[in-house]
Amino acid sequence: MSTQDVLKNASTLASYNVLLQVMFRVLTFLLNAFTLRFVSKELIGVVNVRLTLLYSTLVFLSREAFRRACLSGGTDHNWRQVINLLWLTLPLGVLWASLLVCVWLWLLEAPDPQTIPHYGPAVGLFALSALQELLAEPLWVLAQAHMFVRLKVVAESLAMVAKCVLTVVLVVSVPQWGLYIFSAAQLVYTGFLVLVYVVYFLHFLGSEEANRKLFPLQRMADLLPSRVEGKPVIDWMLARLTWSFFKQSFLKQILTEGERYVMTFLNVLNFGEQGVYDIVNNLGSMVARFIFLPIEDSFYVFFAQVLTRGQRVRQQKQEEVAIAAEVLECLLKLVLVIGLIIAVFGYAYSHLALDLYGGPLLSSGAGPSLLQCYSCYVLLLAVNGVSECFVFASMSKEEVDRYNLVMLALSVSFLLLSYMLTWWAGAVGFILANCLNMGLRISHSLLYIHRYFLSSQWTPLHGLRPSPLVLLALGLSAVLTSLSEGLFCCDGGWFLRLAHIAVGAGCLLGVMVTVFLTETKLVQFVQTQMLSRYGKKHT
């Protein structure tokens, strides 16, 4: 597969993933707004913080390192060895599940059974759902490596719709079931994921399309562990790389879910406060997750396939390095502009958004301050996601091992900062700690990128220099929307709220026009690599 083909497929994957994440966030957004009317904020806190943390920790530690290692190098693997390696995620998941369930049941403070019953069974069912999802891991990696972009969209869309429908039905009909409702919905979600992948590969393997694409496997039995003639059962180079990523993934999970670990293990917030924080956190991270995360995941595949891990720039094909540098520059510019827009407009519209979404429950107290801080944090998330995606795709195994020490220091500092800042500033302290640690991670990644391209003619970090006119438009928008918030929002009725929204819409339009007129290279990149596929599809 040529570099241009890889870029086109990565761009398509990013575009489909963005659409998928939009649907996920919208459905979750509506589901939370609906369930808030039927269940307590304490129940929301237990489900969205305590039990979801169990699920995410289990699947992340069991599979993330395998995914990153097995997607390196594209499709140039002995796939029977890769399949054998990927099946190790299941016994590893069982080990992690045994340990984590014991911690969640016996070491953590359990919620009051009178207020939130069925906690013990819910812990077991959430762990079971994670193990169920690991059954599809070999199929997921195969699909990602061979750019089956629509399969992931269909699988996760059906699973999410099924989960939402079941949750709504059970919340309305049997709200007394409490945690059983969300446990059943989680099992249905992971079950649908596995089912869709299995059904797809049942039809795909051995078909004319598979033969035309020279797909390395021919039948479903090839997806099971098996001996490899004349070679080791697994690729030991990939296994060593997996171990390096595994050590890193443990630390990255602490950084990613750090505030939930602090809330869960140190009891700095009660379950009700955790519920409010989680709702605000999900609302604030909506754009970050449905735009930045899909871009990061998809272009990690692109960089990993185009660049040779661990080699200097001069030792690689210059045409491919040039394309990678240009793509990195455009991606940095894209996420920076989006992040600045979110920071500017999110600050002035946080109070209105929470008031519309949850009423006084969310818009009073610390809710607006939380969302305002999160809007600024999104800017750091944007830059860090793209910069780290390049760094992880180009680092050698030795560099990954050295970076694990950096991640260890960041993890320890983050936990300490979270604990101290939370006692000082409440829930806002979590976001401040995240900002400080994210700034350190960005600094490390940008330094690596600068050194990586230092001996070449390319300077992708210029993507972090937006047009002065764009900065001017954003500055004016920040002033005007802040004045509008003071004049119109949010206790003067719907007419004044609409006036505030109209001011924001006008300012946003001005910023977008400025970007379109001044950032021509960025606009061309978005049109050719991310939007052209939709035009072709609809025509």
Residue pairs with C-beta under 8 A, 6 or more apart in sequence:
1 9
1 74
1 75
1 305
3 306
3 319
3 320
3 323
4 323
6 74
6 301
6 302
6 305
6 306
7 302
7 306
7 323
7 327
7 529
8 529
9 147
9 149
9 302
10 147
10 298
10 299
10 301
10 302
11 298
11 302
11 529
11 530
11 533
12 147
12 149
12 533
13 147
13 149
13 294
13 297
13 298
13 301
14 294
14 295
14 297
14 298
14 299
14 530
15 530
15 531
15 533
15 534
16 149
16 150
16 152
16 153
17 152
17 153
17 293
17 294
17 295
17 297
17 298
18 290
18 291
18 294
18 295
19 153
20 152
20 153
20 156
20 157
20 290
20 294
21 289
21 290
21 291
21 293
21 294
22 290
23 157
23 160
24 156
24 160
24 289
24 290
25 286
25 289
25 290
27 160
27 161
27 164
28 282
29 282
29 283
29 286
29 357
30 164
31 164
31 167
31 168
32 44
32 279
32 282
33 357
33 358
34 168
34 171
35 44
35 167
35 171
36 44
36 279
36 358
36 361
38 171
38 172
38 175
39 171
39 175
39 178
40 115
40 272
40 275
41 271
41 272
41 275
41 276
41 279
41 361
42 111
42 115
42 116
42 270
42 271
42 272
42 275
43 116
43 178
43 179
43 275
44 275
44 278
44 279
45 270
45 271
45 272
45 273
45 274
45 275
45 276
45 278
46 111
46 116
46 119
46 179
46 271
47 179
47 182
48 274
48 275
48 278
48 279
48 282
49 260
49 263
49 264
49 271
49 274
49 275
49 277
49 278
50 104
50 108
50 111
50 264
50 271
50 274
51 122
51 123
51 126
51 179
51 182
51 183
52 126
52 260
53 257
53 260
53 261
53 264
54 100
54 101
54 104
54 123
54 126
54 127
54 130
55 126
55 127
55 129
55 130
55 186
56 253
56 257
57 96
57 100
57 253
57 257
58 93
58 96
58 97
58 100
58 127
58 130
58 131
59 93
59 130
59 133
59 134
60 249
60 253
60 256
61 92
61 96
61 246
61 249
61 250
61 253
62 89
62 90
62 92
62 93
62 96
62 130
62 134
63 89
63 93
63 134
63 137
64 245
64 246
64 249
64 252
64 253
65 242
65 243
65 244
65 245
65 246
65 248
65 249
66 85
66 86
66 88
66 89
66 137
66 141
66 242
66 245
67 137
67 140
67 141
67 144
68 242
68 245
68 249
68 300
68 392
69 238
69 239
69 241
69 242
69 244
69 245
70 77
70 82
70 85
70 86
70 141
70 145
70 238
70 242
71 141
71 144
71 145
71 300
71 301
71 304
72 238
72 241
72 304
72 309
72 393
73 304
73 305
73 309
74 145
74 304
74 305
75 145
75 146
75 216
77 145
77 235
77 238
78 228
78 231
78 235
79 142
79 216
79 217
80 222
80 226
80 228
81 228
81 231
81 232
81 233
81 234
81 235
81 238
82 141
82 235
82 238
83 138
83 217
83 222
83 223
83 224
83 225
83 226
84 225
84 226
84 228
84 233
84 234
85 234
85 235
85 238
85 239
85 242
86 137
86 138
86 141
87 137
87 138
87 224
87 225
88 234
89 134
89 137
90 131
90 134
90 135
90 137
93 130
93 131
93 134
94 131
97 127
97 128
97 130
97 131
100 127
101 123
101 124
101 127
104 123
105 120
105 123
108 264
108 265
109 267
110 119
110 120
111 119
111 271
113 119
116 178
116 179
116 271
117 178
117 179
118 177
118 178
118 179
118 180
118 183
119 179
121 179
121 180
121 183
122 179
122 180
122 182
122 183
125 183
125 184
125 186
125 187
126 183
126 186
128 187
129 183
129 186
129 187
129 189
129 190
130 190
132 187
132 190
132 191
132 194
133 190
133 193
133 194
135 194
136 193
136 194
136 197
136 198
138 223
139 197
139 198
139 200
139 201
139 223
140 152
140 197
142 148
142 201
142 217
142 223
143 151
143 152
143 197
143 200
144 152
144 301
145 301
146 213
146 215
147 301
148 200
151 196
151 197
151 200
154 196
155 192
155 193
155 196
155 197
155 200
156 193
158 192
158 196
159 188
159 189
159 190
159 191
159 192
159 193
159 196
160 189
162 188
162 189
162 192
163 185
163 186
163 188
163 189
163 192
164 185
166 184
166 185
166 188
167 181
167 182
167 185
170 177
170 181
170 184
170 185
171 181
174 181
175 181
201 220
201 223
202 220
204 210
204 215
205 215
205 217
205 218
205 219
205 220
205 222
206 218
206 219
210 218
217 223
225 233
227 233
240 397
241 397
241 400
244 397
244 400
244 401
244 404
245 400
247 401
247 404
248 400
248 403
248 404
248 407
251 404
251 407
251 408
251 410
251 411
252 407
254 261
254 411
254 414
254 415
255 407
255 410
255 411
255 414
255 437
255 441
258 411
258 414
258 415
258 418
258 430
258 433
258 434
258 437
259 277
259 281
259 418
259 430
259 433
259 434
261 415
262 268
262 415
262 418
262 419
262 422
262 430
263 269
263 274
263 277
263 430
266 419
268 419
268 422
268 423
269 277
269 422
269 427
273 427
276 361
276 362
276 365
276 366
276 367
276 427
277 370
277 427
277 430
279 358
279 362
280 354
280 362
280 367
280 370
280 371
280 374
281 370
281 374
283 353
283 354
283 357
283 371
284 346
284 370
284 371
284 374
284 375
284 377
284 378
285 374
285 378
285 381
287 338
287 342
287 378
288 342
288 378
288 381
288 382
291 335
291 338
292 335
292 338
292 381
292 382
292 385
292 386
293 385
295 331
295 334
295 335
295 385
295 386
296 385
296 386
296 388
296 389
297 389
299 327
299 331
299 386
299 389
299 390
300 389
300 392
300 393
302 324
302 327
303 324
303 327
303 328
303 389
303 390
303 393
303 394
304 393
306 320
306 323
306 324
307 316
307 320
307 321
307 324
307 393
307 394
308 315
308 316
309 393
309 394
309 395
309 396
309 397
310 394
310 395
310 396
310 397
310 398
310 399
312 455
313 321
313 452
313 453
313 455
313 456
314 455
314 456
321 456
321 458
322 458
324 390
325 453
325 456
325 458
325 459
325 460
326 458
326 460
327 525
327 529
328 386
328 390
328 449
328 460
328 463
329 458
329 459
329 460
329 461
329 462
329 463
330 463
330 521
330 522
330 525
331 386
331 463
332 383
332 386
332 387
332 460
332 461
332 463
332 464
333 463
333 464
333 466
333 519
333 521
333 522
334 522
334 525
334 526
335 382
335 383
335 385
335 386
336 379
336 382
336 383
336 463
336 464
336 466
337 466
337 470
337 515
337 519
337 522
338 382
339 378
339 379
339 380
339 381
339 382
339 383
340 379
340 466
340 470
340 471
340 474
341 474
341 508
341 511
342 375
342 378
342 379
342 382
343 375
343 376
343 378
343 379
344 474
344 477
344 478
344 481
345 375
345 477
345 481
345 504
345 507
345 508
346 371
346 372
346 374
346 375
346 376
346 378
347 372
347 375
347 376
347 478
347 481
347 482
348 478
348 481
348 482
348 484
348 485
348 504
349 481
349 485
349 500
349 504
350 368
350 371
350 372
350 375
351 363
351 368
351 485
351 489
351 490
352 485
352 489
352 490
352 497
352 500
352 501
353 371
354 362
354 363
354 367
354 368
354 371
355 362
355 363
355 490
358 367
363 490
366 426
366 427
366 428
369 428
370 427
370 428
370 431
373 428
373 431
373 432
373 435
374 431
376 435
377 431
377 434
377 435
377 438
380 434
380 435
380 438
380 439
380 442
381 438
383 442
383 464
384 438
384 441
384 442
384 445
387 442
387 445
387 446
387 449
388 441
388 445
390 445
390 449
391 403
391 445
391 448
391 449
392 400
394 452
395 403
395 448
403 444
406 444
410 437
410 440
410 441
413 437
413 440
414 433
414 434
414 436
414 437
417 432
417 433
417 436
417 437
418 429
418 430
418 433
420 429
421 428
421 429
421 430
421 432
421 433
422 429
422 430
422 433
423 429
425 432
446 461
446 464
449 460
449 461
450 461
453 459
453 460
453 461
466 519
467 514
467 515
467 518
467 519
469 514
469 517
469 518
470 511
470 514
470 515
470 518
470 519
472 514
473 510
473 511
473 514
474 511
476 507
476 510
477 507
477 508
477 510
477 511
480 503
480 507
481 503
481 504
481 507
484 499
484 500
484 503
484 504
485 500
487 496
487 500
488 496
488 497
488 499
488 500
488 503
489 496
489 497
489 500
490 497
490 500
515 522
515 523
516 523
